[in-house]
Amino acid sequence: ANAERNRENLFQEALTIKERNDADFQNIRIPEFLPGLELYPFQIKSVLHGLKLGNSANFSVPGSGKTWMSYATYFCLKAEGHVNKLLVICPQAGMQVWEEEYHRITGRDPVDRIHRITSDDRDRGRIPSLPDRFEIILINYEKIGQVQEHGAVEDMRYTQALIRMLDQENYNFYLIADESHKIKDPQSNRGIAARMLSPSAARRLILTGTPMPNYHQGLWNQFEFLYPSPPGNLLGSYESFAAGLEDNPFNQQRAIDELDPLFTRITKNQLGLPPIDTVYLDCPMTKYQTEIYETIAWAIAQTANNR
């Protein structure tokens, strides 16, 4: 009962931060940021919200600086002694962003501090020892959800090695799922692997601009990663959560309200972007492109006519 009350109080404090005006947040000194680098007030709000919760979600739109906010939160948690290493699960294309932004933020060469996990690391059994040499470890979603050739047998060697890495007593990891909607399916290999990794982390963060690209049910696995049960159990079992949402707008809104204290979202309006200026360019097709287009269009028209 006390634990439940403490959690409710924590969530309420986080919600209070979230509901404050952006203008209330002045620049704060972020450890390890280069002198002169400053966050926008709405970014500071997300960082302070994440620091308050320890395990938080950032659902801000693309271009809002989620990587900067994540590094800022990590460096602050590290300075407070809560974590000392960072593991990021992200798309393959996102790895370069984490490396480049680290250099831009700290001025340090990422080569000596950031490592992308390879199949050679797995095969040689090096994954658990990587934190001895590197502070920040990157792995892509395909690896944690990998299956052996032909998909016959699940290959969880990456995940099992990562768990051994996370469980070491001298390392406290901040675990980030970047583009976390990629683990929205609780029955997918990557969704299962993410849940396996989550309890071994000291703190967790999920990042995505599209937290529920199809249905509200996609929220369950992301927040199960964020608050693994036990002791989390924020949303109950997936079966009961999904069944309650089925064609039920009231329950769908109630789920969003229940999760409201746990995430921040920077919108396009907050970014102050200029209005979109659409320019239409006439691009005539070549002879062969026209033939391909007409063939496809004819096939579509025939299919529609035959229905």
Phi, psi and chi 1 to 4 in degrees:
 res  aa     phi    psi   chi1   chi2   chi3   chi4
   1 ALA       -  -42.5      -      -      -      -
   2 ASN   -64.7  -40.8  -73.6  -23.5      -      -
   3 ALA   -62.1  -40.6      -      -      -      -
   4 GLU   -65.3  -42.8 -176.5   65.2   25.2      -
   5 ARG   -64.5  -41.4  -83.5 -162.6  -58.6  -87.5
   6 ASN   -61.7  -40.2  -69.7  -20.9      -      -
   7 ARG   -67.1  -42.1 -171.5  167.5   75.9  175.1
   8 GLU   -61.9  -41.1  -71.3  178.1    3.3      -
   9 ASN   -63.8  -41.2  -69.1  -23.3      -      -
  10 LEU   -62.4  -45.3  177.8   64.2      -      -
  11 PHE   -62.5  -38.6  -71.6    0.1      -      -
  12 GLN   -66.4  -39.2 -174.7   56.5   49.2      -
  13 GLU   -64.7  -39.0  -69.3  172.9    8.4      -
  14 ALA   -66.1  -39.9      -      -      -      -
  15 LEU   -64.7  -36.2 -175.7   60.8      -      -
  16 THR   -62.1  -41.0  -60.0      -      -      -
  17 ILE   -62.4  -46.3  -67.0  173.7      -      -
  18 LYS   -61.3  -36.4  175.2  178.1  176.4  176.0
  19 GLU   -86.2   -4.9  -68.8  179.2  -19.0      -
  20 ARG   -72.0  155.8  -72.7  172.7   58.4 -172.8
  21 ASN   -68.4  144.6  -68.1  -33.5      -      -
  22 ASP   -56.0  -37.1  -68.9  -12.5      -      -
  23 ALA   -63.9  -16.0      -      -      -      -
  24 ASP   -73.0  -15.2  -68.2  -17.1      -      -
  25 PHE  -101.9  111.2  -63.8   92.1      -      -
  26 GLN   -91.4  167.8  -58.2  -58.6  -44.2      -
  27 ASN   -62.5  138.5 -173.0   49.2      -      -
  28 ILE  -119.1  151.9   58.1  173.9      -      -
  29 ARG   -79.9  119.1  174.7   71.7 -177.5  122.3
  30 ILE   -96.2  123.1  -55.3  -64.2      -      -
  31 PRO   -55.9  139.5  -22.1   31.9      -      -
  32 GLU    76.0   -6.5  -56.4 -172.4   45.8      -
  33 PHE   -73.0  143.9  -91.0   41.5      -      -
  34 LEU   -60.9  145.8  -75.0  170.3      -      -
  35 PRO   -56.4  138.0  -23.5   33.0      -      -
  36 GLY    95.4  -17.7      -      -      -      -
  37 LEU   -78.7  130.6  -71.2 -174.9      -      -
  38 GLU  -132.2  148.6  -63.9 -177.4   -2.3      -
  39 LEU   -94.1  152.7  -62.8  176.8      -      -
  40 TYR   -71.2  155.7  -68.2  106.2      -      -
  41 PRO   -54.1  -40.7  -29.2   35.9      -      -
  42 PHE   -69.0  -26.3   50.3   76.0      -      -
  43 GLN   -74.7  -38.5  -65.8  174.7  -39.6      -
  44 ILE   -60.6  -40.4  -64.9  172.5      -      -
  45 LYS   -57.5  -45.8  177.4 -165.0  -74.0 -170.1
  46 SER   -64.5  -38.3  -71.5      -      -      -
  47 VAL   -65.8  -47.1  171.1      -      -      -
  48 LEU   -65.2  -35.6  -66.3  177.8      -      -
  49 HIS   -62.6  -44.4  175.9  -92.3      -      -
  50 GLY   -65.7  -37.0      -      -      -      -
  51 LEU   -67.8  -37.3  -68.4  174.6      -      -
  52 LYS   -64.4  -45.2  170.9   59.0   67.7  174.8
  53 LEU   -79.2  -36.6  -76.8  172.6      -      -
  54 GLY    84.4  -43.6      -      -      -      -
  55 ASN  -123.2  112.1  -55.4  -57.6      -      -
  56 SER  -143.4  170.1   62.3      -      -      -
  57 ALA  -123.9  140.9      -      -      -      -
  58 ASN  -122.8  109.1 -170.1  -35.1      -      -
  59 PHE  -105.9   32.6  -66.7  156.9      -      -
  60 SER   -71.0  155.9  -58.7      -      -      -
  61 VAL   -69.4  158.3  -61.6      -      -      -
  62 PRO   -56.5  141.7  -25.8   34.4      -      -
  63 GLY    89.4    1.9      -      -      -      -
  64 SER   -88.6   -6.9   56.0      -      -      -
  65 GLY    90.8   38.0      -      -      -      -
  66 LYS   -62.2  -34.8  -72.3 -165.2  -71.1  -68.9
  67 THR   -66.4  -43.7  -52.4      -      -      -
  68 TRP   -61.7  -45.6  -83.6   50.6      -      -
  69 MET   -62.5  -37.2  -70.8 -177.2  -84.4      -
  70 SER   -66.3  -46.0  -58.9      -      -      -
  71 TYR   -62.5  -40.8  -90.1  128.9      -      -
  72 ALA   -61.3  -43.6      -      -      -      -
  73 THR   -64.5  -42.9  -52.2      -      -      -
  74 TYR   -62.3  -47.2  164.8   66.6      -      -
  75 PHE   -63.4  -36.6  -71.4  141.3      -      -
  76 CYS   -68.4  -44.9  -72.6      -      -      -
  77 LEU   -62.5  -36.1  -73.3  171.3      -      -
  78 LYS   -66.1  -43.8  178.4 -176.8  168.8 -173.2
  79 ALA   -64.2  -30.0      -      -      -      -
  80 GLU   -82.9   -5.0  -66.8  172.1    0.7      -
  81 GLY    87.4    9.3      -      -      -      -
  82 HIS   -80.8  -32.4  -61.6  -62.1      -      -
  83 VAL  -139.7  161.7  -61.7      -      -      -
  84 ASN  -141.6    0.0   55.0   15.6      -      -
  85 LYS  -142.3  159.8  -61.6  -71.6  177.7  178.5
  86 LEU  -130.3  128.4  174.6   61.3      -      -
  87 LEU  -119.0  123.5  172.0   61.7      -      -
  88 VAL  -115.9  124.3 -179.9      -      -      -
  89 ILE   -99.3  124.9  -48.9  169.3      -      -
  90 CYS  -153.9  168.1   62.2      -      -      -
  91 PRO   -63.2  153.9  -20.9   32.4      -      -
  92 GLN   -53.6  -41.3 -177.0   71.4   32.2      -
  93 ALA   -68.7  -18.6      -      -      -      -
  94 GLY   -82.9  -13.4      -      -      -      -
  95 MET   -62.3  -41.5  -68.1 -174.8  171.8      -
  96 GLN   -62.8  -34.8 -174.8  173.8  -11.9      -
  97 VAL   -62.5  -45.3  174.9      -      -      -
  98 TRP   -62.9  -35.7  -75.4   93.9      -      -
  99 GLU   -71.2  -47.4  -66.5  164.1  -16.0      -
 100 GLU   -66.6  -41.0  -69.8  177.6  -12.1      -
 101 GLU   -69.2  -32.4  -65.1  -55.8  -43.7      -
 102 TYR   -60.8  -45.4  178.5   84.2      -      -
 103 HIS   -64.4  -41.3  174.9   67.6      -      -
 104 ARG   -66.2  -35.9 -166.8  168.7  -73.7  120.9
 105 ILE   -79.4  -42.7  -71.8  168.7      -      -
 106 THR  -103.8  -20.0   67.0      -      -      -
 107 GLY    79.3    2.2      -      -      -      -
 108 ARG   -92.6  154.7  -57.0  174.9 -168.5  140.6
 109 ASP   -75.6  119.0 -171.8  -14.5      -      -
 110 PRO   -68.4  -16.9   23.3  -32.0      -      -
 111 VAL   -58.0  -38.9  171.4      -      -      -
 112 ASP   -85.2   -9.7  -61.1  -34.3      -      -
 113 ARG  -123.0  -20.4  -66.5  171.2  171.4   84.0
 114 ILE  -120.0  137.6  -58.8  179.4      -      -
 115 HIS  -133.5  131.8  180.0   75.7      -      -
 116 ARG   -91.0  123.5  -57.4 -175.1 -173.6 -170.9
 117 ILE   -68.0  134.3  -70.6 -179.5      -      -
 118 THR  -117.4  168.2   65.8      -      -      -
 119 SER   -65.2  -28.8   57.4      -      -      -
 120 ASP   -66.1  -37.9 -164.1   45.3      -      -
 121 ASP   -58.9  -42.9  -68.4  -33.5      -      -
 122 ARG   -66.6  -49.3  178.6 -159.2   61.8 -169.5
 123 ASP   -66.2  -31.0  -65.0  -19.2      -      -
 124 ARG   -93.1    3.2  -66.5  178.0  178.8  -89.0
 125 GLY    69.1   28.3      -      -      -      -
 126 ARG   -88.9  -13.7  -72.7 -166.2  -61.7 -119.6
 127 ILE   -56.8  -47.7  -68.4  175.9      -      -
 128 PRO   -60.5  -25.4  -25.8   36.4      -      -
 129 SER   -94.3   -1.9   63.9      -      -      -
 130 LEU   -58.7  -37.4  -70.7  176.0      -      -
 131 PRO   -64.4  -15.2  -19.4   31.1      -      -
 132 ASP   -66.1  -25.9  -63.9  -19.0      -      -
 133 ARG  -112.0  -26.9  -64.7 -179.4   52.2 -153.6
 134 PHE  -127.6  148.4  -56.8   99.1      -      -
 135 GLU   -88.5  -33.7  179.3 -177.9   -3.5      -
 136 ILE  -121.7  126.6  -60.2  166.6      -      -
 137 ILE  -115.4  133.1  -46.4  -64.6      -      -
 138 LEU  -117.1  138.0  -52.7  177.7      -      -
 139 ILE  -143.8  144.6 -170.1  167.1      -      -
 140 ASN   -92.5  158.4   58.9  -60.9      -      -
 141 TYR   -60.1  -34.7  -77.0  105.1      -      -
 142 GLU   -60.9  -33.7  -71.2   72.4   21.0      -
 143 LYS   -72.6  -43.8  -75.3 -173.1  172.9   64.2
 144 ILE   -71.0  -21.1   68.3  163.9      -      -
 145 GLY  -107.9   22.6      -      -      -      -
 146 GLN   -74.0  144.1 -166.4  173.7   81.2      -
 147 VAL  -120.0  156.4  -63.5      -      -      -
 148 GLN   -68.0  169.1  -71.5 -176.9   -5.3      -
 149 GLU   -52.6  139.3 -165.6  172.0   -6.6      -
 150 HIS    71.5    1.6  -51.9  -54.0      -      -
 151 GLY    68.4   19.3      -      -      -      -
 152 ALA   -75.7  -39.5      -      -      -      -
 153 VAL  -129.9  131.6 -179.3      -      -      -
 154 GLU   -65.4  134.2  -69.6 -174.1    8.4      -
 155 ASP  -108.5   99.3  179.0   -0.7      -      -
 156 MET  -102.4   21.7  -56.1  -57.4  -73.6      -
 157 ARG   -63.0  -38.7  -75.8 -178.9  -67.9  166.4
 158 TYR   -61.2  -48.7  -77.2  108.6      -      -
 159 THR   -63.7  -43.6  -57.9      -      -      -
 160 GLN   -64.1  -38.9  -69.4  161.7   -8.8      -
 161 ALA   -68.3  -37.5      -      -      -      -
 162 LEU   -65.0  -38.8  -73.6  170.4      -      -
 163 ILE   -62.0  -42.1  -69.6  171.9      -      -
 164 ARG   -62.2  -36.8  -68.9 -163.7  -62.3  -86.0
 165 MET   -66.1  -46.1 -179.0 -175.4   80.8      -
 166 LEU   -67.9  -31.2  -66.8  168.4      -      -
 167 ASP   -80.1   -6.2  -79.4  -19.0      -      -
 168 GLN   -65.9  135.8  -64.8  175.5   89.1      -
 169 GLU   -64.0  -31.8  -69.8 -175.2    4.1      -
 170 ASN   -84.7    0.1   50.1  -29.9      -      -
 171 TYR  -124.0  130.7  -61.5  126.7      -      -
 172 ASN  -117.7  109.6  -64.5  -49.5      -      -
 173 PHE   -94.2  139.3  -91.1   88.3      -      -
 174 TYR   -92.8  118.1 -166.3   38.6      -      -
 175 LEU  -106.7  120.8  174.5   58.7      -      -
 176 ILE  -115.9  130.6  -62.7  178.1      -      -
 177 ALA  -104.3  102.2      -      -      -      -
 178 ASP   -87.2  135.2 -173.3   10.6      -      -
 179 GLU    58.5   55.2  -56.3  -66.5   -8.7      -
 180 SER   -66.5  -12.9   61.5      -      -      -
 181 HIS   -62.4  -14.5   57.0  -88.4      -      -
 182 LYS   -72.4  -10.5  -68.7 -176.1  176.6  -65.0
 183 ILE  -110.7   19.0   61.3  168.9      -      -
 184 LYS   -66.3  -26.5   67.7 -178.1 -173.8  -63.8
 185 ASP   -85.2  110.4 -177.4   -4.7      -      -
 186 PRO   -68.7  -14.8   24.9  -33.1      -      -
 187 GLN  -100.3   -3.9  -62.9  176.8  -36.6      -
 188 SER   -76.2  158.9   67.1      -      -      -
 189 ASN   -58.7  -43.9  -71.1  -38.0      -      -
 190 ARG   -71.3  -32.9   64.8 -178.9   62.4  171.1
 191 GLY   -65.5  -41.5      -      -      -      -
 192 ILE   -66.8  -44.7  -66.5  169.1      -      -
 193 ALA   -62.0  -40.6      -      -      -      -
 194 ALA   -61.8  -41.2      -      -      -      -
 195 ARG   -66.8  -32.3  -70.0 -157.1  -51.1  -82.6
 196 MET   -67.5  -37.1  -69.0  172.4   62.6      -
 197 LEU   -75.8  -35.6  -68.0  170.8      -      -
 198 SER   -52.7  -49.2  172.5      -      -      -
 199 PRO   -62.6  -19.6  -21.5   33.9      -      -
 200 SER   -85.2   -6.5  -64.1      -      -      -
 201 ALA   -89.2  149.1      -      -      -      -
 202 ALA   -75.5  -38.2      -      -      -      -
 203 ARG  -142.9  156.8  -63.1  -73.8 -169.8  -82.6
 204 ARG  -138.3  153.7  -69.0  162.7  -72.1  -85.5
 205 LEU  -147.4  137.6  172.2   66.7      -      -
 206 ILE  -117.2  141.3   55.9  175.8      -      -
 207 LEU  -129.1  127.8  -53.0  171.6      -      -
 208 THR  -170.5  145.5  176.9      -      -      -
 209 GLY   -88.5   -9.7      -      -      -      -
 210 THR  -131.4   75.3   54.0      -      -      -
 211 PRO   -66.1  -25.3   22.1  -33.1      -      -
 212 MET  -139.6   75.3   43.6 -176.5 -173.4      -
 213 PRO   -62.4  -23.4   20.0  -30.8      -      -
 214 ASN  -120.1  -58.5  -59.6  117.8      -      -
 215 TYR  -140.3  160.6  -56.1  103.8      -      -
 216 HIS   -60.7  -26.3  -70.5   70.9      -      -
 217 GLN   -57.6  -25.8  -74.2   86.9  -25.1      -
 218 GLY   -66.4  -12.5      -      -      -      -
 219 LEU   -74.2  -29.0  -66.4  169.5      -      -
 220 TRP   -57.4  -52.5 -173.9   86.9      -      -
 221 ASN   -69.2  -31.7 -153.8   51.0      -      -
 222 GLN   -65.7  -41.5  -64.7  177.6   73.8      -
 223 PHE   -82.0  -21.1  -79.3   91.9      -      -
 224 GLU   -68.7  -35.3 -176.2   69.1   13.9      -
 225 PHE   -64.1  -42.3  169.6   89.0      -      -
 226 LEU   -70.4  -42.3 -158.9   59.7      -      -
 227 TYR  -128.4   78.5  -74.5   90.0      -      -
 228 PRO   -63.5  145.1   23.0  -32.2      -      -
 229 SER  -115.0  142.3   51.4      -      -      -
 230 PRO   -72.7  159.4   28.1  -31.9      -      -
 231 PRO   -96.2    1.6   35.1  -33.8      -      -
 232 GLY   -60.6  -75.6      -      -      -      -
 233 ASN    50.7   44.6 -160.8   28.3      -      -
 234 LEU   -66.6  -42.0  -76.7  176.4      -      -
 235 LEU  -114.0   11.1  -59.2  175.3      -      -
 236 GLY    71.7 -163.0      -      -      -      -
 237 SER   -73.8  156.3   70.4      -      -      -
 238 TYR   -62.2  -39.1  175.7   73.2      -      -
 239 GLU   -60.8  -46.3  -69.6   73.1   20.9      -
 240 SER   -70.4  -38.3   62.6      -      -      -
 241 PHE   -63.3  -48.5  177.8   72.2      -      -
 242 ALA   -65.8  -41.1      -      -      -      -
 243 ALA   -64.1  -37.6      -      -      -      -
 244 GLY   -68.5  -24.1      -      -      -      -
 245 LEU   -88.9  -17.2  -65.7  174.7      -      -
 246 GLU   -57.0  110.5 -165.7   70.7   33.6      -
 247 ASP    50.8   38.6  -61.8  -37.4      -      -
 248 ASN  -130.5   88.9 -170.1  -34.6      -      -
 249 PRO   -57.1  -33.4  -23.5   33.3      -      -
 250 PHE   -63.4  -47.5  175.6   77.4      -      -
 251 ASN   -68.1  -32.5  -78.0  -11.1      -      -
 252 GLN   -63.2  -44.9  -68.0  168.7    3.2      -
 253 GLN   -67.6  -37.6 -174.8   57.1   50.7      -
 254 ARG   -63.1  -37.6 -170.0  169.7   66.6  177.0
 255 ALA   -63.5  -42.9      -      -      -      -
 256 ILE   -63.3  -43.0  -63.2  -62.4      -      -
 257 ASP   -62.7  -37.7  -67.9  -18.1      -      -
 258 GLU   -66.8  -33.7 -173.2  175.4  -12.9      -
 259 LEU   -90.4   -7.2  -62.9  173.1      -      -
 260 ASP   -52.2  -40.6 -170.0   38.3      -      -
 261 PRO   -68.0  -14.6  -18.4   32.0      -      -
 262 LEU   -95.9   -6.6  -55.5 -178.1      -      -
 263 PHE  -136.3  153.6   69.2   87.8      -      -
 264 THR  -117.5  157.5   53.7      -      -      -
 265 ARG  -146.9  118.3  178.7  172.5  175.0   82.2
 266 ILE   -90.0  127.8  -63.0  168.0      -      -
 267 THR   -96.6  170.2   64.8      -      -      -
 268 LYS   -62.5  -36.3  -69.8 -179.0 -179.9  179.1
 269 ASN   -62.2  -37.9  -71.1  -23.1      -      -
 270 GLN   -67.0  -27.9  -73.1  172.7  -76.9      -
 271 LEU   -73.9  -16.6  -64.1 -178.9      -      -
 272 GLY    63.7   36.2      -      -      -      -
 273 LEU   -71.2  146.1  -60.7  175.4      -      -
 274 PRO   -67.1  157.4   24.2  -32.8      -      -
 275 PRO   -60.9  149.8   14.8  -24.0      -      -
 276 ILE   -70.7  129.7  -63.4  174.3      -      -
 277 ASP  -108.3  100.9 -176.5   14.6      -      -
 278 THR   -83.6  126.8  -56.4      -      -      -
 279 VAL  -117.9  121.7  178.0      -      -      -
 280 TYR   -94.5  128.2  -65.2   95.0      -      -
 281 LEU  -114.4  132.9  -61.2  176.7      -      -
 282 ASP   -83.4  117.4 -173.2   16.2      -      -
 283 CYS  -122.3   86.9  -59.3      -      -      -
 284 PRO   -60.8  142.5  -18.6   30.8      -      -
 285 MET   -79.9  151.8  -68.7 -173.8  -70.9      -
 286 THR   -74.6  173.3   65.5      -      -      -
 287 LYS   -57.4  -46.1  173.3 -175.4  174.5 -177.9
 288 TYR   -71.2  -37.3  -63.9  109.9      -      -
 289 GLN   -62.5  -39.2  -72.0  172.5  -30.2      -
 290 THR   -64.3  -41.2  -58.7      -      -      -
 291 GLU   -63.4  -42.1  -69.3  177.1   -0.1      -
 292 ILE   -64.2  -45.5  -66.8  170.2      -      -
 293 TYR   -60.4  -46.7  173.4   82.8      -      -
 294 GLU   -66.4  -34.3  -69.0  177.1  -13.0      -
 295 THR   -64.4  -46.5  -60.0      -      -      -
 296 ILE   -66.0  -44.7  -65.2  172.8      -      -
 297 ALA   -61.3  -40.1      -      -      -      -
 298 TRP   -64.2  -41.5 -178.0   85.4      -      -
 299 ALA   -63.9  -41.0      -      -      -      -
 300 ILE   -64.9  -42.6  -67.2  173.0      -      -
 301 ALA   -63.5  -40.1      -      -      -      -
 302 GLN   -64.7  -41.1  -69.2  -62.4  109.8      -
 303 THR   -63.4  -41.9  -58.9      -      -      -
 304 ALA   -66.4  -37.9      -      -      -      -
 305 ASN   -71.1  -25.2  -68.6  -25.8      -      -
 306 ASN   -89.4   -1.2  -69.7  -26.3      -      -
 307 ARG   -76.9      -  -75.7 -179.6  177.8  173.9
